[in-house]
Amino acid sequence: MQTTLFIAFVVFMAEIGCLLRSACLVTEYGKATVIIGTAIGLAVATGVGVSIGGIVEKWLPHDMTHWIAGFILILVGAFMMINKHACSGH
């Protein structure tokens, strides 16, 4: 149970980065629409992340999971550095 809560917390913290984009959307679509959409999106993303994390945890050794996650994060970071428009949505 503690692992599941920790994974949910990590996914939640990762999704907090979308707040700036959400703030920009508020100016275009209105506060209530963006808050509801963001909450639904966060709930879905967290649910998927926790579910996949729970499955992976049972099949792969803990150390291997860390290495794979680190490698994926490095790849994503490199992609974002190369493609500077990946984060801006343009």
Rosetta constraint file for C-alpha pairs under 8 A:
AtomPair CA 1 CA 5 HARMONIC 6.32 0.50
AtomPair CA 2 CA 6 HARMONIC 6.08 0.50
AtomPair CA 3 CA 7 HARMONIC 6.11 0.50
AtomPair CA 4 CA 8 HARMONIC 6.13 0.50
AtomPair CA 4 CA 50 HARMONIC 6.45 0.50
AtomPair CA 4 CA 54 HARMONIC 7.02 0.50
AtomPair CA 5 CA 9 HARMONIC 6.10 0.50
AtomPair CA 6 CA 10 HARMONIC 6.21 0.50
AtomPair CA 7 CA 11 HARMONIC 6.19 0.50
AtomPair CA 7 CA 49 HARMONIC 7.67 0.50
AtomPair CA 7 CA 50 HARMONIC 5.93 0.50
AtomPair CA 7 CA 53 HARMONIC 7.20 0.50
AtomPair CA 8 CA 12 HARMONIC 6.05 0.50
AtomPair CA 8 CA 46 HARMONIC 5.99 0.50
AtomPair CA 8 CA 47 HARMONIC 7.80 0.50
AtomPair CA 8 CA 49 HARMONIC 7.44 0.50
AtomPair CA 8 CA 50 HARMONIC 5.80 0.50
AtomPair CA 9 CA 13 HARMONIC 6.14 0.50
AtomPair CA 10 CA 14 HARMONIC 6.19 0.50
AtomPair CA 11 CA 15 HARMONIC 6.24 0.50
AtomPair CA 11 CA 45 HARMONIC 7.76 0.50
AtomPair CA 11 CA 46 HARMONIC 5.80 0.50
AtomPair CA 11 CA 49 HARMONIC 6.72 0.50
AtomPair CA 11 CA 50 HARMONIC 7.84 0.50
AtomPair CA 12 CA 16 HARMONIC 6.37 0.50
AtomPair CA 12 CA 42 HARMONIC 7.24 0.50
AtomPair CA 12 CA 46 HARMONIC 6.48 0.50
AtomPair CA 13 CA 17 HARMONIC 7.49 0.50
AtomPair CA 15 CA 42 HARMONIC 6.86 0.50
AtomPair CA 18 CA 22 HARMONIC 6.18 0.50
AtomPair CA 19 CA 23 HARMONIC 6.07 0.50
AtomPair CA 20 CA 24 HARMONIC 6.44 0.50
AtomPair CA 21 CA 25 HARMONIC 6.29 0.50
AtomPair CA 22 CA 26 HARMONIC 6.25 0.50
AtomPair CA 22 CA 34 HARMONIC 6.60 0.50
AtomPair CA 22 CA 38 HARMONIC 7.39 0.50
AtomPair CA 23 CA 27 HARMONIC 7.02 0.50
AtomPair CA 24 CA 28 HARMONIC 7.12 0.50
AtomPair CA 25 CA 29 HARMONIC 5.96 0.50
AtomPair CA 25 CA 30 HARMONIC 7.48 0.50
AtomPair CA 25 CA 34 HARMONIC 6.65 0.50
AtomPair CA 26 CA 30 HARMONIC 4.73 0.50
AtomPair CA 26 CA 31 HARMONIC 5.04 0.50
AtomPair CA 26 CA 33 HARMONIC 7.93 0.50
AtomPair CA 26 CA 34 HARMONIC 5.93 0.50
AtomPair CA 27 CA 31 HARMONIC 7.75 0.50
AtomPair CA 29 CA 33 HARMONIC 6.61 0.50
AtomPair CA 29 CA 34 HARMONIC 6.88 0.50
AtomPair CA 30 CA 34 HARMONIC 6.47 0.50
AtomPair CA 31 CA 35 HARMONIC 6.10 0.50
AtomPair CA 32 CA 36 HARMONIC 6.09 0.50
AtomPair CA 33 CA 37 HARMONIC 6.02 0.50
AtomPair CA 34 CA 38 HARMONIC 5.83 0.50
AtomPair CA 35 CA 39 HARMONIC 6.03 0.50
AtomPair CA 36 CA 40 HARMONIC 6.18 0.50
AtomPair CA 37 CA 41 HARMONIC 6.03 0.50
AtomPair CA 38 CA 42 HARMONIC 5.95 0.50
AtomPair CA 39 CA 43 HARMONIC 6.10 0.50
AtomPair CA 40 CA 44 HARMONIC 6.20 0.50
AtomPair CA 41 CA 45 HARMONIC 6.04 0.50
AtomPair CA 42 CA 46 HARMONIC 5.90 0.50
AtomPair CA 43 CA 47 HARMONIC 6.02 0.50
AtomPair CA 44 CA 48 HARMONIC 6.15 0.50
AtomPair CA 45 CA 49 HARMONIC 6.02 0.50
AtomPair CA 46 CA 50 HARMONIC 5.96 0.50
AtomPair CA 47 CA 51 HARMONIC 6.00 0.50
AtomPair CA 48 CA 52 HARMONIC 6.08 0.50
AtomPair CA 49 CA 53 HARMONIC 5.92 0.50
AtomPair CA 50 CA 54 HARMONIC 5.99 0.50
AtomPair CA 51 CA 55 HARMONIC 6.35 0.50
AtomPair CA 52 CA 56 HARMONIC 6.06 0.50
AtomPair CA 53 CA 57 HARMONIC 5.92 0.50
AtomPair CA 54 CA 58 HARMONIC 6.67 0.50
AtomPair CA 55 CA 59 HARMONIC 6.72 0.50
AtomPair CA 56 CA 60 HARMONIC 5.89 0.50
AtomPair CA 56 CA 65 HARMONIC 7.72 0.50
AtomPair CA 57 CA 61 HARMONIC 7.16 0.50
AtomPair CA 57 CA 62 HARMONIC 6.89 0.50
AtomPair CA 57 CA 65 HARMONIC 7.54 0.50
AtomPair CA 60 CA 64 HARMONIC 6.53 0.50
AtomPair CA 60 CA 65 HARMONIC 6.40 0.50
AtomPair CA 61 CA 65 HARMONIC 6.38 0.50
AtomPair CA 62 CA 66 HARMONIC 6.53 0.50
AtomPair CA 63 CA 67 HARMONIC 6.47 0.50
AtomPair CA 64 CA 68 HARMONIC 6.13 0.50
AtomPair CA 65 CA 69 HARMONIC 6.03 0.50
AtomPair CA 66 CA 70 HARMONIC 6.04 0.50
AtomPair CA 67 CA 71 HARMONIC 6.09 0.50
AtomPair CA 68 CA 72 HARMONIC 6.18 0.50
AtomPair CA 69 CA 73 HARMONIC 6.18 0.50
AtomPair CA 70 CA 74 HARMONIC 6.20 0.50
AtomPair CA 71 CA 75 HARMONIC 6.24 0.50
AtomPair CA 72 CA 76 HARMONIC 6.17 0.50
AtomPair CA 73 CA 77 HARMONIC 6.06 0.50
AtomPair CA 74 CA 78 HARMONIC 6.07 0.50
AtomPair CA 75 CA 79 HARMONIC 6.09 0.50
AtomPair CA 76 CA 80 HARMONIC 6.19 0.50
AtomPair CA 77 CA 81 HARMONIC 6.20 0.50
AtomPair CA 78 CA 82 HARMONIC 6.15 0.50
AtomPair CA 79 CA 83 HARMONIC 5.86 0.50
AtomPair CA 80 CA 84 HARMONIC 5.65 0.50
AtomPair CA 80 CA 85 HARMONIC 7.67 0.50
AtomPair CA 80 CA 86 HARMONIC 5.87 0.50
AtomPair CA 80 CA 87 HARMONIC 7.07 0.50
AtomPair CA 84 CA 88 HARMONIC 7.75 0.50
AtomPair CA 85 CA 89 HARMONIC 6.43 0.50
AtomPair CA 85 CA 90 HARMONIC 5.84 0.50
AtomPair CA 86 CA 90 HARMONIC 7.31 0.50
